[in-house]
Every structure is written in structure tokens, then in C-alpha cells.
Amino acid sequence: MRRLAAAIGLALPLAAQADVVQVAVAANFVGPLARIAEGFQATTGHRLTIIAGATGKFYSQIAAGAPFEVLLAADDQTPKKLIADGLAVAGSNFTYAIGVLVLWSATPGYVDDQGAVLAAGRFNKLAIANPKLAPYGRAGMEVLKARGLSAVVTPKLVTAESIGQAYQFVATGNAELGFVALSQVLGAGPSQAQKRPLGGPAPTAPAGLAALPGKAEVGSFWRVPAALYGEIRQDAVLLKAGEKKVAAAALLAYLKSAPAKAVIQAWGYGL
């Protein structure tokens, strides 16, 4: 009985301090974050409300007063700009993942392992996240430029608000091809911007994902060589709305933990 009482006594402070963190996350990372959230809740008692979308849009929303407490961006420049503008806490930013760009089709065998399908031109539409708002969209444009295909392919581009929407354009057949994140095609690809409180089953990485199999869960893809686009450093930052919130700081600390890093790598990201 004394042991039971002691255990209850230890659990009560955790329950009493449990809180909900409002997290704005780049659309490419919503799947891994949902999985990370499970471990975070089990470890700390805190829960997450996950709002997915385009990093560029999040900047505008935060500047307009959106009550996000943590931002997991798809680049490293937006967190720095938020700090410079007094909208985020100085020194709190760090790189939580290195993004990997792929050219994806929902049709098996459509995309070859060299990306030659781009030059062949036998497609009508190529989905890409808005390069002005989304780092993966900018990376996609860099690939077209590096391959000397900008003039030929640009008329076929279908611009999405976020990489999540670009994924949906391809998944639904509205575009034969799309530049998306490796995490989206190897795992349960996130849909377009959404608000999802933690609860219920989260997307999970397929077995053996850490080995980076050569085919997508659905369709086919080309893993774009890193030399063809600038490194996609995805940074996290503590926003001013979460500056005094213990749960927000705890989330950023948990992202640096071994369990969180294991999930990040399992979804195809670099560290």
C-alpha cells in the first residue's frame, strides 16, 4: 500500500502539470510529429494540437497574432526571421531534420530511378508547392533549373499551397507527377493543411522504413540527388506565445531525444 501511495503521489504532479501545446508544423512533417507526440505524451503527460500547413503562411499567421507556441518549419530561415522580428525566442531555434526531396507519381513504374521522366515530357501536369511559401517547392524549381528543364516544364506546373496539397494533387490523379518529401511517399502521406488534436491512432512508418526501400507505399519515385538542390534544413523554434509555457519547452527538448530522432530517421529524414 505504501508503494502504491508513493506511485500515486509521483503521478499526481505530472497530471496536474499536463498541458496542451499548440504546434504549427510544416505539412511534410505532420506524420512523424503525430508519432512523436505519442512518445511525448507518454513521457511528459503533455499533449499536442497539430496544425499543418506551409511555412511561409505560418509566418504571416504568427505575425498577425496566431496563438501558435512552437513552430516546426520546413526551412531554417523562417525561424531566424521570427526571432529577428521579435516573434520567437532568441536562441531557441535548432535543426530537427534534414528534408529529402523526391519526384513522385501515384502510378507504379511511372517514375524511373534517374528522373528521366522529366526530360521525356510525357506528362501533362507536375505538382509543386508554392516556391514563394514552401522550401520543398523552391527545391523542386532548383532541380528543374539544374536539369535545364525550367522553360519546358514550367507551363505544366500546378502550384499547391503546401507540400501536403502537392501530395494530394498527385494522389488524386490531378497531376501525374509531383515534387514532395520522401517522408510522404514512404509513410502515410499527410493530407493538405489540417488541424489535428492528438488522439486516436497516429500515422505509422511502415516496417523496414529505416532502410529506405526503393519504392513508395503507392506508386513510384525518384530520390533527387542532394547536389541538385540546396539543403533543406528544417528548424524548430519556440514562439513568443509559448515562451513561459513549460510544455512548449519540453516538446523542443523531446525533439532532441533519442526516441524522437529514431522516428525522424525512420520517416526518411537526415539529422
C-alpha positions in Angstrom: 0.0 0.0 0.0 2.9 2.4 0.8 4.4 1.7 -2.6 1.0 2.3 -4.3 0.6 5.6 -2.4 4.1 6.7 -3.4 3.4 5.9 -7.0 0.2 7.9 -6.9 2.0 10.7 -5.3 4.5 10.8 -8.1 1.8 10.7 -10.8 -0.3 13.5 -9.4 2.2 16.3 -10.1 2.6 15.1 -13.6 -1.2 15.0 -14.2 -1.6 18.4 -12.5 1.0 20.0 -14.8 -0.1 18.3 -18.0 -0.8 20.8 -20.7 -1.6 21.1 -24.4 0.9 22.7 -26.8 -0.2 24.4 -30.0 2.2 23.3 -32.7 2.4 24.8 -36.2 4.2 22.2 -38.4 5.3 22.1 -42.0 3.0 19.8 -43.9 5.7 17.3 -44.8 6.4 16.5 -41.1 2.8 16.1 -39.7 3.0 12.3 -39.9 6.3 11.9 -38.0 5.1 14.5 -35.4 1.9 12.6 -34.7 4.1 9.5 -33.9 6.5 11.6 -31.8 3.5 13.1 -30.0 2.6 9.6 -28.6 6.0 9.2 -27.0 6.0 12.8 -25.8 2.6 12.4 -24.1 3.7 9.1 -22.5 6.9 10.7 -21.2 5.6 14.1 -20.0 1.8 13.9 -19.9 1.6 16.8 -22.2 -0.5 16.7 -25.4 -0.2 18.4 -28.8 -2.6 20.2 -31.1 -1.0 19.9 -34.5 -1.8 22.4 -37.2 -0.1 21.6 -40.6 0.5 23.9 -43.5 3.0 25.9 -45.5 5.9 27.5 -43.6 5.5 30.8 -45.4 1.9 31.1 -44.5 2.7 30.3 -40.9 5.0 33.3 -40.8 2.2 35.6 -41.9 -0.3 34.0 -39.4 2.2 34.3 -36.5 2.9 37.9 -37.4 -0.9 38.5 -37.4 -1.2 37.1 -33.9 -1.9 33.4 -34.4 -1.5 31.7 -30.9 0.9 29.0 -32.0 3.5 28.2 -29.3 6.0 26.1 -31.3 6.9 26.2 -35.0 8.4 23.2 -36.8 9.3 24.9 -40.1 10.3 23.4 -43.4 13.3 25.7 -43.6 15.8 27.4 -41.3 15.2 31.0 -42.5 11.7 31.4 -41.2 12.6 30.7 -37.5 15.5 33.1 -37.8 13.2 35.8 -39.3 10.7 35.3 -36.5 13.4 35.8 -33.9 14.7 38.9 -35.7 11.2 40.3 -35.7 10.7 39.6 -32.0 8.1 36.9 -32.6 10.1 34.0 -31.4 12.6 33.4 -28.5 16.2 34.1 -29.3 18.5 31.0 -29.1 15.6 28.5 -29.2 15.9 27.5 -32.8 17.7 24.3 -33.9 17.6 21.9 -36.9 15.4 18.9 -36.1 15.5 17.3 -39.5 17.1 17.4 -43.0 14.5 17.1 -45.7 14.8 14.8 -48.7 13.1 15.8 -52.0 11.6 13.2 -54.3 9.8 13.2 -57.6 6.7 11.0 -57.1 3.9 9.5 -59.2 0.9 7.6 -57.8 1.4 5.2 -60.8 3.8 2.2 -60.2 6.7 2.2 -62.7 5.9 5.7 -64.0 9.0 7.4 -62.4 12.4 5.8 -63.2 15.3 5.9 -60.8 17.2 8.6 -62.7 14.3 11.1 -63.1 14.4 10.8 -66.9 10.6 11.1 -66.9 11.0 14.8 -66.5 13.0 15.3 -69.7 10.8 12.8 -71.6 7.9 15.2 -71.1 5.2 12.6 -71.4 3.1 14.2 -68.7 0.6 17.0 -68.6 0.9 18.3 -65.0 3.6 18.4 -62.4 2.5 19.4 -58.9 4.8 21.6 -56.8 4.4 23.5 -53.6 4.4 27.3 -54.0 8.1 28.2 -54.2 7.4 31.5 -52.5 6.0 29.8 -49.4 7.4 26.3 -49.3 11.1 25.3 -49.2 10.3 22.0 -51.0 8.7 24.0 -53.8 11.9 26.1 -54.1 14.0 22.9 -54.1 11.8 21.5 -56.9 12.4 24.6 -59.0 16.1 24.3 -58.4 16.0 20.7 -59.7 14.3 21.8 -62.9 16.9 24.6 -63.4 19.8 22.2 -62.7 18.4 19.8 -65.3 17.9 22.6 -67.8 14.1 21.9 -67.9 12.7 25.1 -66.5 11.4 26.5 -69.8 9.9 23.2 -70.9 8.3 22.1 -67.6 7.1 25.5 -66.2 3.9 25.6 -68.3 3.0 22.2 -66.9 3.4 23.2 -63.2 0.4 23.0 -60.9 1.1 25.2 -57.8 -0.1 24.0 -54.4 -0.3 26.0 -51.2 1.8 23.4 -49.4 3.7 20.2 -50.0 0.8 18.4 -48.4 -1.5 19.8 -51.1 1.0 18.9 -53.7 0.9 15.3 -52.5 -2.9 15.4 -52.7 -2.8 16.6 -56.3 -0.7 13.6 -57.3 -2.6 11.1 -55.1 -5.9 12.1 -56.6 -4.7 12.0 -60.2 -4.9 15.7 -60.8 -1.2 15.7 -61.6 0.8 12.7 -63.0 3.9 13.9 -61.1 4.9 16.0 -58.1 7.8 17.1 -56.1 7.2 16.0 -52.5 9.0 14.9 -49.4 10.5 11.4 -49.0 8.6 11.0 -45.8 5.2 11.4 -47.6 5.8 8.6 -50.1 7.5 6.1 -47.7 4.9 6.5 -45.0 1.3 7.6 -44.6 1.5 10.8 -46.6 -0.2 13.7 -44.8 -3.1 15.4 -46.5 -3.4 19.1 -47.1 -3.3 21.6 -44.2 -5.2 20.3 -41.3 -5.8 20.8 -37.6 -5.5 17.5 -35.7 -5.5 17.2 -31.8 -3.6 14.2 -30.6 -5.9 11.3 -30.1 -6.7 8.1 -31.8 -4.3 6.2 -34.0 -1.4 8.2 -35.5 0.2 7.6 -38.9 2.9 5.0 -38.5 6.0 4.3 -40.5 6.0 1.0 -42.5 8.1 -1.9 -41.3 11.7 -1.6 -42.5 11.4 2.1 -43.4 14.7 3.0 -41.9 16.3 1.0 -44.7 14.7 3.4 -47.2 13.2 0.9 -49.7 13.3 1.8 -53.4 9.6 2.0 -53.9 6.8 4.2 -52.5 3.9 2.9 -50.4 1.9 3.8 -53.5 3.3 4.5 -56.9 6.9 5.2 -57.9 9.5 7.9 -57.1 13.0 9.2 -57.8 15.0 10.3 -54.8 16.5 13.5 -56.1 20.3 13.8 -55.7 21.2 16.3 -53.0 23.6 18.0 -55.4 20.6 19.3 -57.4 19.0 21.4 -54.7 20.0 23.4 -51.6 20.0 21.5 -48.3 16.5 21.6 -46.7 17.3 22.3 -43.0 14.1 22.1 -41.1 14.3 24.2 -37.9 12.2 24.3 -34.8 11.7 27.5 -32.7 9.9 28.5 -29.5 7.4 31.2 -30.3 6.6 34.2 -28.0 3.2 32.7 -27.2 4.9 29.7 -25.7 7.8 31.4 -24.0 6.6 30.9 -20.5 5.0 27.5 -21.1 6.8 24.5 -19.6 5.1 22.1 -22.1 6.3 24.0 -25.1 9.9 23.9 -23.9 9.5 20.3 -23.0 8.5 19.5 -26.6 11.6 21.2 -28.1 13.7 19.2 -25.6 12.0 16.0 -26.5 12.6 16.5 -30.3 16.3 16.2 -29.4 15.9 12.9 -27.6 16.9 9.5 -28.9 13.3 8.2 -29.3 12.3 11.3 -31.3 15.4 11.1 -33.5 14.7 7.4 -34.2 11.2 8.4 -35.5 12.6 11.2 -37.6 15.1 8.9 -39.3 12.5 6.2 -39.8 10.4 8.6 -41.8 13.3 9.2 -44.2 14.9 12.4 -42.9 18.5 13.1 -42.1 19.6 14.5 -38.8 
